[in-house]
Each structure stands twice: as C-alpha cells, then as structure tokens.
C-alpha cells in the first residue's frame, strides 16, 4: 500500500483539526444556550456586584459559515452572599465594543452593539449552576459585525432602585487573522 502524498496528508490533518474545532465550539455553544435549572429557589438581598464570564472565542449561531455572536454568563452577587442571585427588577445590558478597550476608556468609547433585557426577559436565560443563580446567553451581533480581531464585552445592570452595576471587561477573540 502506498503512502499518501505529503500535501494530501497535511490537508487531512487540517480537516481533522477543523472538525475538532467545530465540534468544540458547538459543545461550548450548547452549554451556554442550555440551562442548568431555574432561579425559582434562589434569593438574596439587592445586588452589589455584577460578574460576566465569556466564552473566549466568538461562536457560530446559525447555519451560515463563520462566527456571528458571543456567549456569556452573567451573575449578580449581594454583599455577604457568595452565590449568584437573580436580577428581579431593572434591566441588564450587554455592551460589545469593536477591539480591545481599556477599562479606563469604556465610558468614552462607543459600543458596536448593545443588547438590553428587562428582568422579565431575563427569565428565558435563567440558570442555576454551582456559582448560583445566573444567566446564560448566546448573543448574535446581527448587522453590527466586528472589524477588529477581538471584541470587548461589558455587562451593565440598571436596578429599579440603587446604583448601576458594571462588570469588569472581557475580551473575546473574533477571528484568527
């Protein structure tokens, strides 16, 4: 039996790598979109901190080639409570900036895309994990396609009463150009 030509073998390995990468991204997407429970039993005082965890790379959310969104998990915590608590009133916003934006420059920068959710709309994304009550979201950027290789993402919560809460910024890779 003859060995495959060198170019054929390299192409085969590249195809296997692409397949593994595609499956990995699909598994991550499913993990974000699927919930681990509801927030019915979670409780706590008013939120005092907001935490955003992002999938490190952009994800594909439709049947078309290429990435078109991001995956995030958001947890709010109350003073003296280690577990995440539900956001029962107010609105949550996820701000996506094109490129890497320093935390000190976020207030001056214009976001590329903003997703806004009322506390009622958040119920769709509710999940309870080992970190407590939180929200798992797969967010499509629609027509606001990033031009940079990365995006910076921040969560902002505007409660019905009390000061606004802002998470730390997360950077997500959009492409490997």
Secondary structure as UniProt FT lines:
FT   HELIX           6..33
FT   TURN            40..41
FT   STRAND          49..54
FT   STRAND          69..77
FT   TURN            79..80
FT   STRAND          84..85
FT   STRAND          91..98
FT   HELIX           103..105
FT   TURN            106..108
FT   STRAND          113..118
FT   HELIX           119..122
FT   HELIX           123..125
FT   STRAND          126..129
FT   TURN            130..131
FT   STRAND          132..140
FT   TURN            142..143
FT   STRAND          150..158
FT   STRAND          165..166
FT   STRAND          170..173
//
